[in-house]
Amino acid sequence: MVPAVCRSCYEVMKMQKDLLKLLDLSGKDIAKILNVADQMKYNQKHGLAHGYLAGKTLAMIFEKNSTRTRVSFETGMFQLGGHAVFLSGKESQIGRGEPIEDTARVLSRYCDGIMIRTYGQDEVEKLAQYASIPVINGLTDFAHPCQVLADLMTVREHMARLEGLKLCFIGDGNNMANSLIVGGLKCGMDVSVACPEGYDPDPRVLEFARGAEDAVFQLCRSPEEAAVDADVVITDVWASMGQEEEAQQRRAAFAGYQVNAALMALAHPGAMVQHCLPAHRGEEITAEVFEAHAEEIFDEAENRLHAQKAVMYLLMGGGE
């Protein structure tokens, strides 16, 4: 039997065909996904059958390599009773110049859902436009919705709530910063972000954040200012995939934007630390702080599995 919490969530998410970015969801939608993720985790930990996607297939398109995204989606589909097909961008017809709209229509005839990890958000949006099956954004340069759902799930596990907490992000205004700002504010969290000049979050995200009514948003140049009274401190690498040529320039720009013991002393006692991994100890985070919060960080990594299972279940027809 499908758990009642999952069935009620499915009704909410039925209005959404795809998960492309958190800007497309309401705070209620996010909360419902997290409730389903909690149920999925409970089922998996207690050996309860939850093969809600038996007989269904997820196509996984990777134009950016990954460890956690591939393993968590593939394992998640297996645990839900379905099957995942890996498609490397270099080996698929997309890598040979096939229009994304043709790939979308072909895969819609074979599969029940598509997950794509790529560069441009426009590519994901176009894929969803032409696909008749759900499309899930596994990562773009603009957004990382599945990772932030896992982050929010982890914070709620450890803090028992999201609303009223302060989330602080230190580092590049990248896809993680974009999605954390949106997800945090939509869940009623105050959000502070510290970025160097020239590395701000996307203007569309800042426009949304400045219009937030139920939470406070702050964009700072000082990491120390952003970290004051934070309940959750989050960081990411200074140079993401595709930015390797900028690594030296970025090290100079981000000097001082490090999560270390001095910065954590400004946060609330008992504040959490999150990192989407891989982590570069000694750059964006010290080994000391990383290891002190390793349990929280690897809970976050595990929760990618459960959050993504919730998304797949809700979007791929598990409630029918």
ZASEFI-689736 format. One record per residue: residue in one letter; x, y, z of N, C-alpha, C in turn. Coordinates in steps of 0.001 Angstrom, whole numbers, always signed. Layout:
SITE   gudren    n_east   n_north      n_up   ca_east   ca_north     ca_up    c_east   c_north      c_up
SITE        A         X         Y         Z         X          Y         Z         X         Y         Z
...
This chain:
SITE   gudren    n_east   n_north      n_up   ca_east   ca_north     ca_up    c_east   c_north      c_up
SITE        M      +845     -1201        +0        +0         +0        +0      +878     +1247        +0
SITE        V      +502     +2251      -799     +1239      +3512      -824      +984     +4264      +469
SITE        P     +2036     +4728     +1175     +1819      +5488     +2402      +937     +6699     +2143
SITE        A       +85     +7028     +3120      -852      +8140     +2954      -133     +9445     +2652
SITE        V     +1033     +9642     +3298     +1761     +10887     +3077     +2189    +11015     +1627
SITE        C     +2574     +9883     +1017     +2988      +9925      -380     +1807    +10232     -1290
SITE        R      +647     +9624     -1010      -505      +9841     -1870      -945    +11305     -1832
SITE        S      -950    +11919      -659     -1345     +13324      -571      -344    +14210     -1292
SITE        C      +943    +13866     -1210     +1966     +14659     -1899     +1827    +14533     -3400
SITE        Y     +1499    +13331     -3860     +1353     +13127     -5291      +278    +14046     -5858
SITE        E      -799    +14233     -5113     -1869     +15097     -5581     -1378    +16533     -5749
SITE        V      -496    +16993     -4831       +50     +18344     -4936      +944    +18458     -6159
SITE        M     +1830    +17480     -6341     +2820     +17568     -7405     +2253    +17240     -8778
SITE        K     +1055    +16699     -8850      +477     +16331    -10136      +398    +17534    -11071
SITE        M      +323    +18743    -10521      +249     +19945    -11344     +1564    +20208    -12070
SITE        Q     +2678    +19686    -11580     +3993     +19924    -12158     +4436    +18687    -12944
SITE        K     +4735    +18863    -14225     +5247     +17729    -14997     +6718    +17476    -14712
SITE        D     +7485    +18548    -14445     +8937     +18458    -14374     +9470    +19087    -13089
SITE        L    +10728    +18775    -12771    +11472     +19523    -11753    +12662    +20154    -12457
SITE        L    +12532    +21418    -12805    +13567     +22127    -13556    +14345    +23096    -12686
SITE        K    +13652    +23736    -11748    +14283     +24684    -10815    +13310    +24926     -9682
SITE        L    +13842    +25303     -8526    +12990     +25506     -7360    +12111    +26747     -7505
SITE        L    +12480    +27662     -8385    +11633     +28814     -8650    +10253    +28403     -9139
SITE        D    +10135    +27205     -9715     +8859     +26734    -10246     +7950    +26159     -9165
SITE        L     +8490    +25922     -7966     +7731     +25286     -6893     +7326    +26288     -5826
SITE        S     +6287    +25959     -5087     +5908     +26734     -3910     +6576    +26133     -2687
SITE        G     +6538    +26861     -1592     +7040     +26306      -341     +6282    +25065       +61
SITE        K     +4988    +25036      -228     +4173     +23854       +81     +4616    +22657      -744
SITE        D     +4914    +22885     -2021     +5419     +21802     -2862     +6709    +21218     -2291
SITE        I     +7638    +22107     -1885     +8917     +21652     -1346     +8702    +20840       -76
SITE        A     +7834    +21329      +805     +7553     +20603     +2046     +6972    +19233     +1768
SITE        K     +6107    +19139      +780     +5508     +17849      +443     +6550    +16876      -101
SITE        I     +7478    +17377      -935     +8554     +16516     -1427     +9386    +15997      -254
SITE        L     +9698    +16877      +690    +10502     +16474     +1839     +9766    +15442     +2691
SITE        N     +8448    +15571     +2807     +7678     +14577     +3549     +7756    +13201     +2883
SITE        V     +7655    +13186     +1561     +7779     +11926      +835     +9189    +11371      +985
SITE        A    +10199    +12250      +922    +11588     +11809     +1087    +11794    +11168     +2453
SITE        D    +11205    +11757     +3491    +11286     +11154     +4829    +10691     +9749     +4823
SITE        Q     +9545     +9591     +4138     +8898      +8280     +4068     +9768     +7287     +3297
SITE        M    +10361     +7757     +2193    +11239      +6889     +1408    +12422     +6421     +2248
SITE        K    +13000     +7316     +3026    +14139      +6959     +3864    +13715     +5951     +4930
SITE        Y    +12560     +6180     +5529    +12047      +5241     +6540    +11848     +3858     +5920
SITE        N    +11236     +3818     +4751    +11011      +2528     +4085    +12318     +1797     +3828
SITE        Q    +13301     +2527     +3309    +14576      +1896     +2959    +15314     +1413     +4201
SITE        K    +15298     +2211     +5258    +16006      +1851     +6486    +15351      +674     +7208
SITE        H    +14048      +503     +7034    +13323       -546     +7749    +12975     -1732     +6851
SITE        G    +13539     -1766     +5659    +13334      -2904     +4776    +11913     -3051     +4279
SITE        L    +11170     -1946     +4194     +9782      -1994     +3733     +9739     -1879     +2209
SITE        A     +8962     -2713     +1599     +8848      -2700      +142     +8298     -1361      -330
SITE        H     +8934      -780     -1321     +8435       +478     -1885     +8757      +537     -3378
SITE        G     +8383      -540     -4074     +8630       -616     -5511     +7569      +110     -6314
SITE        Y     +7406     +1400     -6038     +6330      +2185     -6640     +6528     +2437     -8134
SITE        L     +7752     +2277     -8636     +8019      +2542    -10054     +8379     +1263    -10800
SITE        A     +7819      +151    -10361     +8084      -1136    -11020     +7722     -1052    -12501
SITE        G     +8649     -1516    -13332     +8416      -1532    -14768     +8681      -216    -15469
SITE        K     +9143      +803    -14722     +9380      +2109    -15330    +10871     +2343    -15540
SITE        T    +11189     +3181    -16524    +12578      +3429    -16914    +12889     +4916    -16885
SITE        L    +14038     +5249    -16290    +14549      +6612    -16272    +15758     +6698    -17191
SITE        A    +15726     +7600    -18165    +16895      +7885    -18989    +17728     +8944    -18271
SITE        M    +19024     +8692    -18096    +19916      +9618    -17396    +20942    +10154    -18388
SITE        I    +20831    +11440    -18729    +21741     +12076    -19678    +22801    +12848    -18896
SITE        F    +24061    +12512    -19113    +25162     +13169    -18409    +26075    +13868    -19406
SITE        E    +25940    +15189    -19511    +26907     +15983    -20251    +27969    +16532    -19322
SITE        K    +27711    +16451    -17986    +28703     +16714    -16942    +28856    +15434    -16131
SITE        N    +30091    +15029    -15886    +30327     +13814    -15113    +29892    +13987    -13664
SITE        S    +29648    +12885    -12986    +29241     +12934    -11588    +29418    +11578    -10933
SITE        T    +29670    +11598     -9630    +29630     +10379     -8822    +28289    +10273     -8125
SITE        R    +27971    +11259     -7285    +26779     +11194     -6443    +25492    +11209     -7254
SITE        T    +25425    +12034     -8299    +24184     +12125     -9070    +23882    +10812     -9764
SITE        R    +24885    +10231    -10419    +24618      +8979    -11129    +24260     +7856    -10163
SITE        V    +25048     +7677     -9126    +24823      +6548     -8215    +23490     +6698     -7491
SITE        S    +23170     +7924     -7047    +21930      +8109     -6284    +20687     +7923     -7157
SITE        F    +20702     +8426     -8378    +19544      +8227     -9253    +19417     +6765     -9683
SITE        E    +20534     +6146    -10041    +20476      +4764    -10502    +20044     +3833     -9374
SITE        T    +20620     +4033     -8187    +20240      +3225     -7036    +18793     +3496     -6646
SITE        G    +18401     +4757     -6694    +17029      +5109     -6347    +16011     +4437     -7247
SITE        M    +16255     +4435     -8550    +15335      +3764     -9466    +15273     +2267     -9177
SITE        F    +16418     +1660     -8865    +16434       +231     -8537    +15599       -43     -7290
SITE        Q    +15775      +785     -6258    +15036       +586     -5018    +13539      +816     -5199
SITE        L    +13162     +1647     -6160    +11752      +1890     -6459    +11181      +855     -7420
SITE        G    +11993      -127     -7792    +11519      -1198     -8648    +11668      -944    -10126
SITE        G    +12271      +195    -10491    +12426       +546    -11891    +13837      +321    -12401
SITE        H    +14141      +931    -13528    +15409       +723    -14222    +15920     +2064    -14719
SITE        A    +17232     +2279    -14656    +17853      +3510    -15141    +18810     +3196    -16276
SITE        V    +18798     +4035    -17301    +19679      +3887    -18459    +20621     +5073    -18498
SITE        F    +21926     +4819    -18463    +22940      +5872    -18475    +23283     +6252    -19907
SITE        L    +23240     +7552    -20199    +23591      +8074    -21515    +24643     +9159    -21344
SITE        S    +25866     +8874    -21753    +26921      +9872    -21718    +26716    +10869    -22849
SITE        G    +26932    +12156    -22541    +26789     +13173    -23570    +27696    +12936    -24755
SITE        K    +28902    +12446    -24505    +29864     +12205    -25581    +29453    +11016    -26445
SITE        E    +28758    +10060    -25855    +28415      +8829    -26566    +27008     +8850    -27153
SITE        S    +26153     +9764    -26680    +24784      +9828    -27183    +24718    +10721    -28411
SITE        Q    +23574    +10708    -29062    +23408     +11533    -30261    +23376    +13030    -29933
SITE        I    +23059    +13382    -28681    +23143     +14798    -28290    +24561    +15304    -28484
SITE        G    +25535    +14463    -28115    +26940     +14825    -28262    +27378    +14901    -29704
SITE        R    +26582    +14357    -30593    +26919     +14400    -32023    +26086    +15433    -32768
SITE        G    +25374    +16249    -32014    +24671     +17351    -32650    +23191    +17157    -32879
SITE        E    +22606    +16080    -32367    +21160     +15912    -32530    +20432    +17009    -31754
SITE        P    +19455    +17654    -32335    +18708     +18698    -31615    +18066    +18132    -30352
SITE        I    +18075    +18915    -29286    +17546     +18465    -28008    +16066    +18114    -28118
SITE        E    +15339    +18812    -29005    +13917     +18525    -29153    +13676    +17147    -29762
SITE        D    +14603    +16680    -30601    +14455     +15335    -31170    +14763    +14274    -30130
SITE        T    +15824    +14504    -29351    +16142     +13573    -28263    +14971    +13471    -27300
SITE        A    +14350    +14595    -26973    +13218     +14610    -26047    +12079    +13745    -26563
SITE        R    +11778    +13878    -27843    +10640     +13145    -28391    +10937    +11661    -28560
SITE        V    +12179    +11320    -28866    +12539      +9906    -28974    +12489     +9232    -27606
SITE        L    +13146     +9857    -26604    +13173      +9248    -25272    +11774     +9156    -24667
SITE        S    +10891    +10069    -25045     +9514     +10016    -24553     +8785     +8771    -25054
SITE        R     +9228     +8203    -26186     +8609      +6986    -26719     +9135     +5725    -26029
SITE        Y    +10322     +5834    -25375    +10949      +4659    -24775    +10824     +4617    -23255
SITE        C    +10889     +5789    -22637    +11100      +5857    -21189     +9930     +6536    -20482
SITE        D    +10016     +6560    -19164     +8972      +7163    -18339     +9432     +8455    -17674
SITE        G    +10708     +8766    -17770    +11250      +9988    -17205    +12659    +10209    -17711
SITE        I    +13109    +11469    -17658    +14463     +11821    -18074    +15109    +12645    -16968
SITE        M    +16314    +12273    -16587    +17147     +13110    -15723    +18313    +13598    -16567
SITE        I    +18613    +14881    -16491    +19728     +15421    -17266    +20625    +16263    -16378
SITE        R    +21923    +16080    -16536    +22954     +16857    -15834    +23793    +17506    -16924
SITE        T    +23685    +18832    -17036    +24287     +19506    -18179    +24714    +20922    -17804
SITE        Y    +25001    +21744    -18783    +25514     +23090    -18547    +24393    +24127    -18547
SITE        G    +23734    +24309    -19676    +22780     +25401    -19801    +21385    +25057    -19294
SITE        Q    +20798    +25961    -18509    +19422     +25785    -18050    +18457    +25770    -19237
SITE        D    +18798    +26515    -20289    +17936     +26559    -21468    +17815    +25188    -22117
SITE        E    +18868    +24368    -22021    +18825     +23025    -22586    +17816    +22156    -21842
SITE        V    +17811    +22270    -20515    +16865     +21502    -19711    +15437    +21962    -19970
SITE        E    +15255    +23281    -20062    +13914     +23818    -20294    +13388    +23373    -21663
SITE        K    +14262    +23351    -22654    +13847     +22929    -23991    +13542    +21443    -24017
SITE        L    +14345    +20651    -23318    +14093     +19221    -23225    +12701    +18973    -22644
SITE        A    +12366    +19687    -21577    +11061     +19536    -20938     +9928    +20002    -21853
SITE        Q    +10195    +21045    -22627     +9172     +21575    -23536     +8742    +20533    -24558
SITE        Y     +9700    +19773    -25064     +9402     +18817    -26131     +9160    +17395    -25636
SITE        A     +9515    +17097    -24400     +9280     +15759    -23860     +7858    +15640    -23345
SITE        S     +7252    +14508    -23564     +5917     +14247    -23019     +5997    +13520    -21690
SITE        I     +7201    +13228    -21232     +7434     +12565    -19952     +8159    +13549    -19023
SITE        P     +8154    +13295    -17710     +8802     +14226    -16779    +10302    +14361    -17023
SITE        V    +10800    +15580    -16825    +12220     +15883    -16920    +12679    +16398    -15557
SITE        I    +13795    +15859    -15071    +14358     +16243    -13776    +15726    +16854    -14014
SITE        N    +15929    +18030    -13463    +17222     +18713    -13564    +18181    +18124    -12529
SITE        G    +19173    +17375    -13001    +20189     +16813    -12114    +21306    +17792    -11809
SITE        L    +21396    +18874    -12544    +22313     +19993    -12328    +22451    +20757    -13625
SITE        T    +22409    +22087    -13508    +22829     +22977    -14595    +23697    +24056    -13974
SITE        D    +24237    +24920    -14811    +25025     +26040    -14286    +24156    +27016    -13499
SITE        F    +22848    +26987    -13731    +21938     +27905    -13047    +21357    +27311    -11765
SITE        A    +21036    +26026    -11775    +20279     +25461    -10653    +20728    +24048    -10321
SITE        H    +20577    +23706     -9032    +20854     +22348     -8557    +19732    +21950     -7586
SITE        P    +18506    +21796     -8108    +17354     +21611     -7225    +17394    +20335     -6392
SITE        C    +17869    +19241     -6962    +17872     +17977     -6213    +18833    +18037     -5033
SITE        Q    +19983    +18667     -5215    +20937     +18804     -4121    +20341    +19652     -2999
SITE        V    +19685    +20726     -3348    +19150     +21613     -2309    +17958    +20967     -1607
SITE        L    +17176    +20162     -2294    +16137     +19394     -1598    +16769    +18479      -553
SITE        A    +17902    +17867      -898    +18614     +17026       +71    +19155    +17856     +1224
SITE        D    +19656    +19052      +930    +20146     +19946     +1978    +19031    +20297     +2955
SITE        L    +17891    +20700     +2411    +16764     +21090     +3256    +16255    +19905     +4072
SITE        M    +16237    +18736     +3462    +15838     +17528     +4180    +16764    +17278     +5371
SITE        T    +18058    +17453     +5164    +19048     +17210     +6208    +18921    +18220     +7336
SITE        V    +18746    +19488     +6980    +18575     +20514     +8009    +17332    +20214     +8834
SITE        R    +16248    +19845     +8187    +15012     +19557     +8911    +15165    +18345     +9815
SITE        E    +15933    +17348     +9374    +16203     +16186    +10228    +16931    +16584    +11505
SITE        H    +17943    +17434    +11349    +18801     +17781    +12483    +18190    +18877    +13357
SITE        M    +17440    +19793    +12739    +16914     +20950    +13470    +15420    +20851    +13765
SITE        A    +14764    +19848    +13190    +13333     +19589    +13399    +12426    +20634    +12756
SITE        R    +12986    +21587    +12034    +12185     +22599    +11350    +13071    +23323    +10340
SITE        L    +12437    +24111     +9490    +13133     +25006     +8572    +12730    +26449     +8824
SITE        E    +11462    +26687     +8976    +10944     +28036     +9156    +11569    +28716    +10371
SITE        G    +12038    +29926    +10163    +12623     +30709    +11245    +14107    +30513    +11449
SITE        L    +14707    +29519    +10776    +16152     +29314    +10871    +16872    +30275     +9927
SITE        K    +18161    +30495    +10198    +18981     +31313     +9308    +19972    +30423     +8571
SITE        L    +19922    +30494     +7251    +20830     +29757     +6372    +21860    +30736     +5830
SITE        C    +23131    +30372     +5930    +24226     +31213     +5442    +25017    +30446     +4395
SITE        F    +25242    +31073     +3239    +26079     +30472     +2191    +27296    +31353     +1976
SITE        I    +28475    +30730     +1962    +29744     +31430     +1765    +30385    +30925      +484
SITE        G    +30639    +31815      -477    +31362     +31389     -1668    +30810    +31959     -2952
SITE        D    +30919    +31185     -4022    +30539     +31610     -5363    +29017    +31660     -5490
SITE        G    +28506    +32681     -6158    +27071     +32769     -6412    +26674    +31878     -7566
SITE        N    +26886    +30590     -7392    +26718     +29604     -8458    +25347    +28933     -8376
SITE        N    +25234    +27759     -9030    +23960     +27041     -9026    +23515    +26670     -7620
SITE        M    +24468    +26331     -6744    +24114     +26007     -5365    +23569    +27241     -4648
SITE        A    +24246    +28359     -4781    +23766     +29588     -4146    +22381    +29952     -4662
SITE        N    +22192    +29879     -5979    +20886     +30197     -6567    +19779    +29349     -5960
SITE        S    +19994    +28044     -5916    +18943     +27142     -5446    +18759    +27211     -3936
SITE        L    +19841    +27439     -3191    +19714     +27590     -1741    +18924    +28841     -1379
SITE        I    +19171    +29923     -2084    +18429     +31154     -1822    +16935    +30916     -2029
SITE        V    +16610    +30342     -3172    +15199     +30116     -3502    +14565    +29117     -2542
SITE        G    +15223    +27975     -2349    +14663     +26951     -1484    +14539    +27403       -47
SITE        G    +15575    +28069      +455    +15542     +28543     +1833    +14433    +29548     +2063
SITE        L    +14337    +30549     +1205    +13314     +31581     +1373    +11911    +31010     +1227
SITE        K    +11722    +30096      +287    +10392     +29518       +96     +9961    +28665     +1287
SITE        C    +10938    +28177     +2050    +10634     +27383     +3237    +10613    +28229     +4511
SITE        G    +10676    +29548     +4372    +10571     +30431     +5523    +11860    +30636     +6286
SITE        M    +13004    +30328     +5662    +14289     +30554     +6291    +14817    +31931     +5914
SITE        D    +15481    +32607     +6850    +16257     +33782     +6507    +17530    +33303     +5808
SITE        V    +17958    +34007     +4789    +19109     +33573     +3989    +20107    +34718     +3858
SITE        S    +21357    +34445     +4200    +22438     +35399     +3979    +23499    +34743     +3106
SITE        V    +23996    +35502     +2146    +24977     +34993     +1185    +26155    +35953     +1142
SITE        A    +27366    +35422     +1209    +28577     +36229     +1087    +29343    +35800      -152
SITE        C    +29498    +36706     -1105    +30216     +36452     -2352    +31171    +37615     -2627
SITE        P    +32300    +37342     -3266    +33154     +38457     -3697    +32475    +39262     -4806
SITE        E    +32906    +40482     -4980    +32417     +41330     -6071    +32627    +40612     -7396
SITE        G    +31594    +40581     -8217    +31688     +39946     -9523    +31279    +38494     -9536
SITE        Y    +30918    +37943     -8393    +30532     +36523     -8304    +29170    +36370     -7633
SITE        D    +28290    +37310     -7880    +26969     +37302     -7251    +26071    +36216     -7843
SITE        P    +25035    +35834     -7111    +24023     +34927     -7670    +23353    +35534     -8900
SITE        D    +22611    +34705     -9609    +21937     +35125    -10836    +20958    +36264    -10558
SITE        P    +20888    +37261    -11448    +19966     +38390    -11243    +18506    +37965    -11065
SITE        R    +18083    +36879    -11737    +16703     +36413    -11581    +16448    +35953    -10154
SITE        V    +17457    +35334     -9556    +17326     +34861     -8184    +17325    +36030     -7209
SITE        L    +18190    +36998     -7460    +18237     +38174     -6581    +16939    +38959     -6647
SITE        E    +16339    +39024     -7827    +15045     +39707     -7955    +13984    +38987     -7128
SITE        F    +13971    +37661     -7212    +13035     +36885     -6402    +13289    +37114     -4913
SITE        A    +14562    +37075     -4520    +14912     +37172     -3101    +14506    +38519     -2516
SITE        R    +14685    +39567     -3283    +14343     +40905     -2778    +12844    +41091     -2601
SITE        G    +12064    +40238     -3259    +10618     +40317     -3123    +10053    +39374     -2084
SITE        A    +10921    +38635     -1398    +10449     +37682      -392     +9763    +38422      +748
SITE        E     +8599    +37925     +1154     +7799     +38615     +2162     +7899    +37984     +3544
SITE        D     +8119    +36680     +3610     +8058     +35978     +4895     +9428    +35628     +5464
SITE        A    +10493    +36094     +4843    +11845     +35796     +5312    +12761    +36933     +4879
SITE        V    +13945    +36982     +5485    +14900     +38063     +5234    +16042    +37544     +4366
SITE        F    +16395    +38312     +3330    +17539     +37969     +2479    +18599    +39052     +2596
SITE        Q    +19864    +38609     +2657    +20982     +39546     +2780    +22115    +39085     +1876
SITE        L    +22598    +39959     +1010    +23770     +39701      +183    +24909    +40544      +725
SITE        C    +25995    +39874     +1134    +27124     +40549     +1798    +28408    +40344     +1009
SITE        R    +29382    +41192     +1264    +30750     +40954      +809    +31580    +40317     +1928
SITE        S    +31135    +40466     +3150    +31880     +39950     +4295    +31326    +38601     +4747
SITE        P    +32124    +37530     +4695    +31673     +36241     +5225    +31304    +36317     +6698
SITE        E    +32044    +37112     +7446    +31776     +37239     +8879    +30398    +37845     +9130
SITE        E    +30055    +38859     +8359    +28738     +39479     +8508    +27630    +38484     +8183
SITE        A    +27824    +37709     +7136    +26802     +36739     +6725    +26616    +35630     +7752
SITE        A    +27686    +35255     +8436    +27645     +34097     +9328    +27060    +34390    +10703
SITE        V    +26904    +35652    +11052    +26425     +35995    +12403    +25058    +35356    +12662
SITE        D    +24984    +34579    +13747    +23744     +33943    +14206    +23170    +32923    +13220
SITE        A    +23998    +32410    +12318    +23508     +31402    +11371    +23253    +30074    +12075
SITE        D    +22193    +29397    +11655    +21898     +28043    +12143    +22509    +26984    +11233
SITE        V    +22716    +27341     +9981    +23285     +26433     +8987    +24273    +27224     +8148
SITE        V    +25498    +26739     +8035    +26522     +27370     +7211    +26848    +26411     +6065
SITE        I    +26758    +26915     +4844    +26939     +26076     +3659    +27993    +26701     +2755
SITE        T    +28800    +25858     +2149    +29782     +26345     +1188    +29900    +25357       +37
SITE        D    +30675    +25733      -971    +30884     +24919     -2165    +32275    +25253     -2699
SITE        V    +32737    +24460     -3639    +34060     +24686     -4215    +34125    +26052     -4889
SITE        W    +35316    +26603     -4967    +35500     +27911     -5587    +35442    +27841     -7112
SITE        A    +35869    +26736     -7691    +35826     +26556     -9147    +35054    +25277     -9447
SITE        S    +33887    +25421    -10056    +33049     +24276    -10379    +33502    +23645    -11691
SITE        M    +32868    +22512    -12027    +33187     +21823    -13271    +32960    +22757    -14460
SITE        G    +33950    +22836    -15328    +33883     +23738    -16472    +34577    +25065    -16230
SITE        Q    +35016    +25288    -14989    +35698     +26544    -14637    +37163    +26309    -14281
SITE        E    +37711    +25183    -14697    +39073     +24816    -14319    +40096    +25860    -14752
SITE        E    +39864    +26480    -15907    +40823     +27480    -16392    +40822    +28745    -15532
SITE        E    +39766    +28944    -14753    +39662     +30115    -13880    +40150    +29828    -12464
SITE        A    +40653    +28624    -12216    +40940     +28191    -10845    +41883    +29151    -10119
SITE        Q    +42975    +29550    -10769    +43941     +30429    -10111    +43320    +31793     -9818
SITE        Q    +42607    +32338    -10777    +41933     +33627    -10593    +40914    +33542     -9461
SITE        R    +40209    +32447     -9394    +39188     +32280     -8370    +39810    +32107     -6979
SITE        R    +40938    +31435     -6885    +41603     +31306     -5577    +41932    +32684     -5018
SITE        A    +42351    +33573     -5890    +42668     +34926     -5432    +41401    +35676     -5027
SITE        A    +40346    +35541     -5829    +39106     +36263     -5553    +38430    +35771     -4275
SITE        F    +38564    +34460     -3987    +37846     +33871     -2858    +38712    +33729     -1601
SITE        A    +39910    +34242     -1643    +40740     +34212      -433    +39994    +34918      +692
SITE        G    +39857    +34271     +1818    +39098     +34821     +2933    +37664    +34328     +2994
SITE        Y    +37176    +33708     +1911    +35818     +33155     +1886    +35877    +31675     +2252
SITE        Q    +36336    +31436     +3449    +36542     +30064     +3914    +35710    +29815     +5168
SITE        V    +35120    +28634     +5235    +34414     +28223     +6447    +35451    +27595     +7383
SITE        N    +35764    +28315     +8455    +36781     +27869     +9399    +36264    +28063    +10820
SITE        A    +37087    +27741    +11787    +36653     +27810    +13186    +36274    +29226    +13590
SITE        A    +37017    +30224    +13115    +36710     +31609    +13465    +35353    +32022    +12918
SITE        L    +35049    +31605    +11689    +33754     +31936    +11102    +32631    +31224    +11861
SITE        M    +32833    +29950    +12190    +31797     +29187    +12881    +31528    +29740    +14278
SITE        A    +32502    +30391    +14859    +32304     +30986    +16187    +31281    +32120    +16156
SITE        L    +31029    +32678    +14973    +30042     +33745    +14830    +28626    +33201    +14663
SITE        A    +28520    +31926    +14269    +27210     +31307    +14081    +26633    +30905    +15430
SITE        H    +25383    +30464    +15416    +24775     +29968    +16643    +25539    +28767    +17175
SITE        P    +25626    +28611    +18481    +26195     +27371    +19039    +25383    +26180    +18518
SITE        G    +26084    +25151    +18073    +25391     +23987    +17520    +24988    +24137    +16071
SITE        A    +25491    +25184    +15400    +25152     +25385    +13993    +25652    +24225    +13146
SITE        M    +24886    +23897    +12125    +25256     +22847    +11182    +26180    +23391    +10097
SITE        V    +26903    +22474     +9457    +27665     +22780     +8244    +27238    +21801     +7161
SITE        Q    +27028    +22318     +5962    +26691     +21483     +4813    +27642    +21797     +3659
SITE        H    +27928    +20774     +2868    +28784     +20908     +1683    +28313    +19866      +686
SITE        C    +28045    +20281      -554    +27478     +19346     -1530    +28492    +18336     -2051
SITE        L    +29782    +18566     -1807    +30867     +17661     -2195    +31042    +17650     -3720
SITE        P    +32253    +17399     -4190    +33473     +17121     -3415    +33998    +18388     -2741
SITE        A    +34668    +18206     -1613    +35203     +19322      -840    +36707    +19446     -1046
SITE        H    +37177    +20668     -1136    +38614     +20949     -1228    +39065    +21496      +120
SITE        R    +39456    +20597     +1001    +39892     +20995     +2337    +41084    +21946     +2226
SITE        G    +41030    +23009     +3001    +42081     +24011     +2940    +41763    +25153     +2004
SITE        E    +40704    +25010     +1193    +40247     +26112      +344    +38948    +26657      +920
SITE        E    +37803    +26182      +438    +36527     +26745      +891    +36145    +26312     +2308
SITE        I    +36794    +25264     +2819    +36501     +24770     +4168    +37771    +24154     +4739
SITE        T    +37984    +24328     +6020    +39152     +23702     +6645    +38846    +22243     +6960
SITE        A    +39916    +21444     +7028    +39744     +20039     +7401    +39145    +19917     +8796
SITE        E    +39513    +20831     +9680    +39009     +20799    +11050    +37491    +20939    +11090
SITE        V    +36963    +21928    +10394    +35517     +22145    +10391    +34812    +21023     +9642
SITE        F    +35396    +20592     +8534    +34771     +19512     +7765    +34606    +18269     +8628
SITE        E    +35661    +17863     +9290    +35596     +16636    +10075    +34701    +16792    +11304
SITE        A    +34645    +17984    +11865    +33760     +18209    +13005    +32293    +18078    +12616
SITE        H    +31997    +18318    +11340    +30608     +18262    +10855    +30419    +17170     +9807
SITE        A    +31316    +16199     +9793    +31270     +15167     +8753    +29965    +14381     +8774
SITE        E    +29437    +14087     +9959    +28196     +13314    +10025    +27061    +14045     +9315
SITE        E    +26963    +15351     +9555    +25922     +16145     +8898    +26141    +16186     +7381
SITE        I    +27394    +16339     +6969    +27709     +16449     +5546    +27406    +15148     +4817
SITE        F    +27714    +14017     +5446    +27445     +12744     +4771    +25995    +12304     +4923
SITE        D    +25291    +12798     +5935    +23830     +12657     +5950    +23237    +13373     +4743
SITE        E    +23772    +14558     +4479    +23343     +15346     +3314    +23583    +14577     +2018
SITE        A    +24767    +13968     +1903    +25071     +13191      +697    +24113    +12015      +553
SITE        E    +23843    +11323     +1653    +22896     +10193     +1597    +21508    +10653     +1198
SITE        N    +21109    +11805     +1685    +19747     +12273     +1443    +19479    +12655        -1
SITE        R    +20535    +12766      -816    +20302     +12879     -2258    +19477    +11690     -2737
SITE        L    +19812    +10512     -2264    +19100      +9293     -2665    +17614     +9407     -2331
SITE        H    +17307     +9757     -1100    +15918      +9755      -644    +15114    +10897     -1262
SITE        A    +15722    +12085     -1367    +15016     +13221     -1968    +14716    +12958     -3438
SITE        Q    +15669    +12386     -4148    +15465     +12115     -5569    +14468    +10987     -5781
SITE        K    +14434    +10019     -4882    +13402      +8984     -4975    +12019     +9607     -4817
SITE        A    +11905    +10578     -3914    +10632     +11262     -3746    +10227    +11994     -5010
SITE        V    +11168    +12695     -5633    +10878     +13426     -6864    +10468    +12463     -7975
SITE        M    +11223    +11382     -8139    +10888     +10408     -9193     +9521     +9792     -8959
SITE        Y     +9239     +9421     -7712     +7946      +8836     -7381     +6807     +9791     -7723
SITE        L     +6955    +11038     -7325     +5893     +12000     -7519     +5674    +12350     -8978
SITE        L     +6752    +12470     -9745     +6645     +12909    -11130     +6393    +11777    -12108
SITE        M     +6828    +10584    -11788     +6766      +9481    -12753     +5571     +8555    -12541
SITE        G     +4601     +9010    -11768     +3336      +8277    -11726     +3239     +7220    -10663
SITE        G     +4073     +7317     -9623     +4037      +6298     -8583     +2750     +6267     -7795
SITE        G     +1976     +7357     -7810      +765      +7394     -7007      -470     +6900     -7719
SITE        E      -318     +6551     -8981     -1493      +6145     -9740     -1774     +4666     -9536
